[in-house]
Amino acid sequence: MSTYSKIYFRPAKGEQIETVIKLAQDERCAICGRVLDEKGKPVADALILLFRVQDGDKLQLISRFCTDEDGYFVFGPLDGEVLYLIKIFKGDIKLRELEIKTE
């Protein structure tokens, strides 16, 4: 993932900085999610695999991520109008599959 914007600054001792950052509209897609167990508690270190679905059922692995201590994950930028599949694993147990179609 490339950086959308970078801002470097080095405040002087005691200096208070106030700024407004305006970004252009971003047309890229992304998915941000959270993995919870059956009791609603966050699942840390779950393996999340993101696949692009091609030719009906052929899967191409795009990226992988492990959830943080609060169960969060994020993938992006994603291409619009593409069918994706997310598989979620914790240990040897597959927890959930989620199919995503962006529009």
TORPAVEX-624528 format. One record per residue: residue number from 1; x negated, y negated, z negated of N, C-alpha, C, O in turn; residue in three letters. Coordinates in Angstrom, 3 decimals. Layout:
! TORPAVEX-624528
> n / neast / nnorth / nup / caeast / canorth / caup / ceast / cnorth / cup / oeast / onorth / oup / res
> NUM / X / Y / Z / X / Y / Z / X / Y / Z / X / Y / Z / ALA
...
This chain:
! TORPAVEX-624528
> n / neast / nnorth / nup / caeast / canorth / caup / ceast / cnorth / cup / oeast / onorth / oup / res
> 1 / -0.849 / 1.170 / 0.000 / 0.000 / 0.000 / 0.000 / -0.891 / -1.229 / 0.000 / -1.824 / -1.312 / -0.799 / MET
> 2 / -0.630 / -2.157 / 0.855 / -1.435 / -3.372 / 0.910 / -0.879 / -4.422 / -0.051 / 0.275 / -4.352 / -0.473 / SER
> 3 / -1.710 / -5.376 / -0.379 / -1.302 / -6.457 / -1.270 / -0.473 / -7.464 / -0.496 / -0.866 / -7.896 / 0.588 / THR
> 4 / 0.675 / -7.840 / -1.047 / 1.541 / -8.809 / -0.391 / 1.016 / -10.218 / -0.586 / 1.046 / -11.033 / 0.336 / TYR
> 5 / 0.538 / -10.505 / -1.777 / 0.002 / -11.823 / -2.088 / -0.991 / -11.698 / -3.227 / -0.810 / -10.876 / -4.124 / SER
> 6 / -2.030 / -12.502 / -3.197 / -3.009 / -12.509 / -4.278 / -3.222 / -13.937 / -4.736 / -3.277 / -14.864 / -3.927 / LYS
> 7 / -3.339 / -14.099 / -6.027 / -3.612 / -15.410 / -6.596 / -4.694 / -15.237 / -7.654 / -4.498 / -14.537 / -8.648 / ILE
> 8 / -5.828 / -15.875 / -7.433 / -6.904 / -15.847 / -8.419 / -6.863 / -17.136 / -9.230 / -6.605 / -18.208 / -8.683 / TYR
> 9 / -7.116 / -17.035 / -10.524 / -7.212 / -18.246 / -11.333 / -8.090 / -17.976 / -12.549 / -8.178 / -16.848 / -13.033 / PHE
> 10 / -8.721 / -19.007 / -13.018 / -9.563 / -18.938 / -14.209 / -9.243 / -20.159 / -15.064 / -9.765 / -21.246 / -14.817 / ARG
> 11 / -8.388 / -19.985 / -16.069 / -8.017 / -21.139 / -16.889 / -9.183 / -21.599 / -17.759 / -9.982 / -20.799 / -18.244 / PRO
> 12 / -9.250 / -22.912 / -17.937 / -10.237 / -23.485 / -18.858 / -9.747 / -23.262 / -20.283 / -8.550 / -23.082 / -20.506 / ALA
> 13 / -10.633 / -23.272 / -21.217 / -10.275 / -23.061 / -22.612 / -9.206 / -24.074 / -23.026 / -9.384 / -25.280 / -22.859 / LYS
> 14 / -8.093 / -23.570 / -23.568 / -7.007 / -24.427 / -24.021 / -6.076 / -24.918 / -22.924 / -5.088 / -25.589 / -23.224 / GLY
> 15 / -6.355 / -24.609 / -21.674 / -5.543 / -25.081 / -20.559 / -4.234 / -24.291 / -20.461 / -4.229 / -23.069 / -20.612 / GLU
> 16 / -3.138 / -24.987 / -20.210 / -1.834 / -24.369 / -19.975 / -1.526 / -24.511 / -18.494 / -1.571 / -25.615 / -17.950 / GLN
> 17 / -1.218 / -23.418 / -17.851 / -0.952 / -23.428 / -16.408 / 0.514 / -23.101 / -16.172 / 1.044 / -22.139 / -16.729 / ILE
> 18 / 1.157 / -23.904 / -15.348 / 2.529 / -23.636 / -14.930 / 2.525 / -23.581 / -13.415 / 1.939 / -24.445 / -12.762 / GLU
> 19 / 3.165 / -22.584 / -12.857 / 3.173 / -22.439 / -11.408 / 4.493 / -21.847 / -10.944 / 5.202 / -21.198 / -11.714 / THR
> 20 / 4.813 / -22.077 / -9.683 / 5.956 / -21.458 / -9.025 / 5.410 / -20.779 / -7.783 / 4.700 / -21.394 / -6.987 / VAL
> 21 / 5.746 / -19.511 / -7.622 / 5.292 / -18.759 / -6.461 / 6.510 / -18.419 / -5.617 / 7.448 / -17.781 / -6.094 / ILE
> 22 / 6.491 / -18.848 / -4.365 / 7.591 / -18.569 / -3.455 / 7.090 / -17.596 / -2.392 / 6.122 / -17.870 / -1.683 / LYS
> 23 / 7.767 / -16.460 / -2.297 / 7.402 / -15.452 / -1.318 / 8.430 / -15.444 / -0.191 / 9.617 / -15.684 / -0.412 / LEU
> 24 / 7.958 / -15.167 / 1.004 / 8.865 / -15.025 / 2.137 / 9.709 / -13.773 / 1.935 / 9.306 / -12.858 / 1.217 / ALA
> 25 / 10.874 / -13.731 / 2.564 / 11.737 / -12.567 / 2.444 / 11.010 / -11.340 / 2.965 / 10.389 / -11.375 / 4.027 / GLN
> 26 / 11.094 / -10.264 / 2.212 / 10.404 / -9.020 / 2.547 / 11.421 / -8.029 / 3.092 / 12.400 / -7.713 / 2.416 / ASP
> 27 / 11.203 / -7.542 / 4.291 / 12.128 / -6.621 / 4.932 / 11.783 / -5.155 / 4.670 / 12.489 / -4.259 / 5.133 / GLU
> 28 / 10.698 / -4.907 / 3.929 / 10.292 / -3.528 / 3.677 / 11.219 / -2.873 / 2.661 / 11.844 / -3.547 / 1.842 / ARG
> 29 / 11.296 / -1.547 / 2.728 / 12.127 / -0.765 / 1.812 / 11.236 / -0.135 / 0.747 / 10.041 / 0.070 / 0.959 / CYS
> 30 / 11.831 / 0.163 / -0.390 / 11.124 / 0.854 / -1.465 / 12.155 / 1.588 / -2.309 / 13.347 / 1.286 / -2.257 / ALA
> 31 / 11.684 / 2.552 / -3.084 / 12.555 / 3.204 / -4.058 / 11.845 / 3.184 / -5.402 / 10.684 / 3.576 / -5.522 / ILE
> 32 / 12.565 / 2.723 / -6.398 / 12.089 / 2.717 / -7.777 / 13.078 / 3.573 / -8.555 / 14.289 / 3.384 / -8.438 / CYS
> 33 / 12.575 / 4.505 / -9.344 / 13.485 / 5.391 / -10.047 / 12.964 / 5.785 / -11.413 / 11.874 / 5.392 / -11.828 / GLY
> 34 / 13.770 / 6.570 / -12.094 / 13.425 / 7.027 / -13.441 / 13.906 / 8.461 / -13.590 / 15.014 / 8.796 / -13.172 / ARG
> 35 / 13.073 / 9.306 / -14.185 / 13.423 / 10.694 / -14.432 / 13.758 / 10.839 / -15.916 / 12.963 / 10.493 / -16.790 / VAL
> 36 / 14.963 / 11.362 / -16.173 / 15.423 / 11.589 / -17.540 / 15.769 / 13.061 / -17.715 / 16.171 / 13.727 / -16.760 / LEU
> 37 / 15.614 / 13.569 / -18.930 / 16.017 / 14.948 / -19.189 / 17.524 / 15.004 / -19.431 / 18.210 / 13.985 / -19.352 / ASP
> 38 / 18.034 / 16.204 / -19.725 / 19.481 / 16.374 / -19.898 / 20.043 / 15.611 / -21.088 / 21.254 / 15.410 / -21.179 / GLU
> 39 / 19.168 / 15.179 / -22.011 / 19.604 / 14.384 / -23.162 / 19.430 / 12.883 / -22.924 / 19.710 / 12.074 / -23.808 / LYS
> 40 / 18.964 / 12.511 / -21.721 / 18.792 / 11.102 / -21.392 / 17.463 / 10.518 / -21.836 / 17.284 / 9.300 / -21.817 / GLY
> 41 / 16.528 / 11.370 / -22.235 / 15.202 / 10.901 / -22.656 / 14.255 / 10.892 / -21.460 / 14.348 / 11.764 / -20.597 / LYS
> 42 / 13.338 / 9.910 / -21.396 / 12.393 / 9.817 / -20.266 / 11.494 / 11.047 / -20.165 / 11.071 / 11.611 / -21.174 / PRO
> 43 / 11.215 / 11.444 / -18.935 / 10.312 / 12.564 / -18.668 / 8.987 / 11.991 / -18.167 / 8.900 / 11.490 / -17.045 / VAL
> 44 / 7.962 / 12.070 / -19.008 / 6.630 / 11.584 / -18.627 / 5.886 / 12.672 / -17.856 / 6.106 / 13.863 / -18.076 / ALA
> 45 / 5.008 / 12.252 / -16.957 / 4.138 / 13.150 / -16.193 / 4.881 / 14.152 / -15.311 / 4.351 / 15.223 / -15.016 / ASP
> 46 / 6.095 / 13.820 / -14.888 / 6.777 / 14.646 / -13.888 / 6.137 / 14.336 / -12.536 / 5.835 / 13.180 / -12.237 / ALA
> 47 / 5.936 / 15.354 / -11.732 / 5.354 / 15.176 / -10.404 / 6.461 / 14.853 / -9.420 / 7.421 / 15.611 / -9.283 / LEU
> 48 / 6.325 / 13.721 / -8.731 / 7.303 / 13.283 / -7.741 / 6.633 / 13.357 / -6.372 / 5.600 / 12.727 / -6.146 / ILE
> 49 / 7.222 / 14.126 / -5.461 / 6.705 / 14.233 / -4.099 / 7.689 / 13.565 / -3.152 / 8.893 / 13.810 / -3.221 / LEU
> 50 / 7.171 / 12.722 / -2.270 / 7.985 / 12.036 / -1.272 / 7.676 / 12.614 / 0.101 / 6.525 / 12.625 / 0.536 / LEU
> 51 / 8.721 / 13.097 / 0.784 / 8.592 / 13.677 / 2.116 / 9.386 / 12.861 / 3.122 / 10.430 / 12.295 / 2.797 / PHE
> 52 / 8.880 / 12.806 / 4.344 / 9.638 / 12.290 / 5.483 / 10.246 / 13.510 / 6.165 / 9.545 / 14.481 / 6.450 / ARG
> 53 / 11.560 / 13.461 / 6.428 / 12.249 / 14.568 / 7.086 / 12.184 / 14.339 / 8.591 / 12.596 / 13.292 / 9.091 / VAL
> 54 / 11.658 / 15.339 / 9.310 / 11.504 / 15.227 / 10.763 / 12.175 / 16.413 / 11.439 / 12.203 / 17.518 / 10.897 / GLN
> 55 / 12.707 / 16.174 / 12.613 / 13.303 / 17.247 / 13.427 / 14.271 / 18.100 / 12.628 / 14.225 / 19.328 / 12.700 / ASP
> 56 / 15.135 / 17.465 / 11.878 / 16.169 / 18.179 / 11.149 / 15.765 / 18.691 / 9.785 / 16.387 / 18.341 / 8.782 / GLY
> 57 / 14.703 / 19.538 / 9.729 / 14.339 / 20.108 / 8.437 / 12.834 / 20.215 / 8.203 / 12.417 / 20.762 / 7.182 / ASP
> 58 / 12.022 / 19.716 / 9.103 / 10.571 / 19.748 / 8.922 / 10.171 / 18.614 / 7.977 / 10.557 / 17.464 / 8.187 / LYS
> 59 / 9.396 / 18.936 / 6.935 / 8.999 / 17.950 / 5.935 / 7.543 / 17.569 / 6.088 / 6.677 / 18.429 / 6.253 / LEU
> 60 / 7.276 / 16.267 / 6.032 / 5.906 / 15.749 / 6.057 / 5.673 / 15.037 / 4.727 / 6.351 / 14.058 / 4.416 / GLN
> 61 / 4.706 / 15.533 / 3.938 / 4.404 / 14.899 / 2.659 / 3.814 / 13.515 / 2.911 / 2.817 / 13.375 / 3.619 / LEU
> 62 / 4.436 / 12.494 / 2.326 / 4.017 / 11.108 / 2.507 / 3.196 / 10.630 / 1.315 / 2.164 / 9.980 / 1.484 / ILE
> 63 / 3.662 / 10.955 / 0.107 / 2.996 / 10.443 / -1.086 / 3.365 / 11.295 / -2.288 / 4.322 / 12.068 / -2.253 / SER
> 64 / 2.587 / 11.141 / -3.354 / 2.869 / 11.820 / -4.618 / 2.629 / 10.855 / -5.761 / 1.815 / 9.939 / -5.647 / ARG
> 65 / 3.329 / 11.056 / -6.854 / 3.241 / 10.146 / -7.987 / 3.626 / 10.924 / -9.234 / 4.454 / 11.832 / -9.160 / PHE
> 66 / 3.045 / 10.587 / -10.371 / 3.460 / 11.134 / -11.662 / 4.153 / 10.031 / -12.442 / 3.690 / 8.891 / -12.469 / CYS
> 67 / 5.265 / 10.376 / -13.077 / 6.016 / 9.384 / -13.831 / 5.195 / 8.878 / -15.012 / 4.355 / 9.596 / -15.555 / THR
> 68 / 5.451 / 7.631 / -15.400 / 4.764 / 7.061 / -16.557 / 5.441 / 7.542 / -17.841 / 6.353 / 8.367 / -17.793 / ASP
> 69 / 5.000 / 7.032 / -18.975 / 5.533 / 7.492 / -20.264 / 7.023 / 7.188 / -20.444 / 7.678 / 7.788 / -21.297 / GLU
> 70 / 7.560 / 6.262 / -19.648 / 8.986 / 5.947 / -19.713 / 9.786 / 6.613 / -18.597 / 10.971 / 6.330 / -18.423 / ASP
> 71 / 9.128 / 7.506 / -17.834 / 9.799 / 8.260 / -16.782 / 9.954 / 7.545 / -15.456 / 10.651 / 8.047 / -14.574 / GLY
> 72 / 9.321 / 6.376 / -15.281 / 9.487 / 5.588 / -14.054 / 8.534 / 6.015 / -12.945 / 7.420 / 6.474 / -13.197 / TYR
> 73 / 9.008 / 5.851 / -11.700 / 8.177 / 6.065 / -10.512 / 8.581 / 5.046 / -9.456 / 9.663 / 4.462 / -9.529 / PHE
> 74 / 7.698 / 4.832 / -8.463 / 7.997 / 3.913 / -7.366 / 7.263 / 4.364 / -6.108 / 6.117 / 4.807 / -6.171 / VAL
> 75 / 7.937 / 4.245 / -4.966 / 7.328 / 4.496 / -3.659 / 7.664 / 3.327 / -2.738 / 8.796 / 2.844 / -2.728 / PHE
> 76 / 6.697 / 2.885 / -1.980 / 6.938 / 1.825 / -1.019 / 5.632 / 1.285 / -0.490 / 4.584 / 1.545 / -1.080 / GLY
> 77 / 5.655 / 0.561 / 0.574 / 6.850 / 0.303 / 1.378 / 7.246 / 1.536 / 2.186 / 6.401 / 2.349 / 2.558 / PRO
> 78 / 8.534 / 1.656 / 2.446 / 9.085 / 2.737 / 3.249 / 9.635 / 2.151 / 4.540 / 9.984 / 0.972 / 4.604 / LEU
> 79 / 9.708 / 2.989 / 5.564 / 10.281 / 2.561 / 6.839 / 11.798 / 2.650 / 6.764 / 12.338 / 3.603 / 6.203 / ASP
> 80 / 12.486 / 1.666 / 7.324 / 13.935 / 1.698 / 7.386 / 14.411 / 2.712 / 8.405 / 13.662 / 3.094 / 9.304 / GLY
> 81 / 15.653 / 3.149 / 8.270 / 16.285 / 4.079 / 9.208 / 15.566 / 5.417 / 9.290 / 15.639 / 6.087 / 10.319 / GLU
> 82 / 14.873 / 5.821 / 8.232 / 14.160 / 7.090 / 8.178 / 14.744 / 7.913 / 7.043 / 15.062 / 7.375 / 5.983 / VAL
> 83 / 14.889 / 9.219 / 7.259 / 15.403 / 10.113 / 6.226 / 14.228 / 10.616 / 5.382 / 13.259 / 11.154 / 5.918 / LEU
> 84 / 14.321 / 10.440 / 4.069 / 13.301 / 10.878 / 3.122 / 13.887 / 11.912 / 2.170 / 15.100 / 11.971 / 1.970 / TYR
> 85 / 13.022 / 12.715 / 1.593 / 13.408 / 13.677 / 0.574 / 12.439 / 13.536 / -0.590 / 11.225 / 13.492 / -0.389 / LEU
> 86 / 12.970 / 13.465 / -1.802 / 12.144 / 13.420 / -3.007 / 12.329 / 14.727 / -3.753 / 13.458 / 15.164 / -3.979 / ILE
> 87 / 11.224 / 15.352 / -4.137 / 11.262 / 16.544 / -4.987 / 10.565 / 16.191 / -6.292 / 9.504 / 15.566 / -6.302 / LYS
> 88 / 11.183 / 16.604 / -7.392 / 10.680 / 16.265 / -8.718 / 10.375 / 17.557 / -9.464 / 11.217 / 18.451 / -9.547 / ILE
> 89 / 9.157 / 17.648 / -10.009 / 8.722 / 18.847 / -10.725 / 8.168 / 18.454 / -12.090 / 7.526 / 17.414 / -12.236 / PHE
> 90 / 8.421 / 19.290 / -13.076 / 7.806 / 19.131 / -14.391 / 7.324 / 20.514 / -14.788 / 8.126 / 21.427 / -14.989 / LYS
> 91 / 6.003 / 20.666 / -14.900 / 5.453 / 21.992 / -15.158 / 5.761 / 22.898 / -13.991 / 5.517 / 22.536 / -12.840 / GLY
> 92 / 6.297 / 24.075 / -14.271 / 6.681 / 25.011 / -13.218 / 8.155 / 24.918 / -12.866 / 8.645 / 25.693 / -12.044 / ASP
> 93 / 8.867 / 23.983 / -13.476 / 10.307 / 23.888 / -13.281 / 10.643 / 22.732 / -12.344 / 10.239 / 21.594 / -12.586 / ILE
> 94 / 11.379 / 23.022 / -11.276 / 11.845 / 21.961 / -10.395 / 13.064 / 21.332 / -11.054 / 14.051 / 22.020 / -11.318 / LYS
> 95 / 13.005 / 20.027 / -11.322 / 14.078 / 19.369 / -12.038 / 15.213 / 18.913 / -11.134 / 16.386 / 19.075 / -11.470 / LEU
> 96 / 14.853 / 18.329 / -9.958 / 15.902 / 17.716 / -9.149 / 15.390 / 17.425 / -7.748 / 14.200 / 17.172 / -7.560 / ARG
> 97 / 16.287 / 17.460 / -6.760 / 15.980 / 17.012 / -5.418 / 16.929 / 15.874 / -5.082 / 18.114 / 15.931 / -5.411 / GLU
> 98 / 16.409 / 14.836 / -4.426 / 17.213 / 13.681 / -4.062 / 16.907 / 13.327 / -2.621 / 15.759 / 13.043 / -2.282 / LEU
> 99 / 17.919 / 13.341 / -1.771 / 17.738 / 12.972 / -0.366 / 18.130 / 11.514 / -0.200 / 19.186 / 11.091 / -0.670 / GLU
> 100 / 17.270 / 10.738 / 0.477 / 17.492 / 9.310 / 0.628 / 17.510 / 8.968 / 2.111 / 16.601 / 9.344 / 2.851 / ILE
> 101 / 18.526 / 8.269 / 2.535 / 18.563 / 7.769 / 3.901 / 18.661 / 6.257 / 3.810 / 19.649 / 5.729 / 3.299 / LYS
> 102 / 17.642 / 5.552 / 4.304 / 17.656 / 4.093 / 4.261 / 18.408 / 3.577 / 5.473 / 18.411 / 4.199 / 6.535 / THR
> 103 / 19.036 / 2.444 / 5.299 / 19.781 / 1.844 / 6.402 / 19.369 / 0.422 / 6.607 / 19.891 / -0.250 / 7.497 / GLU
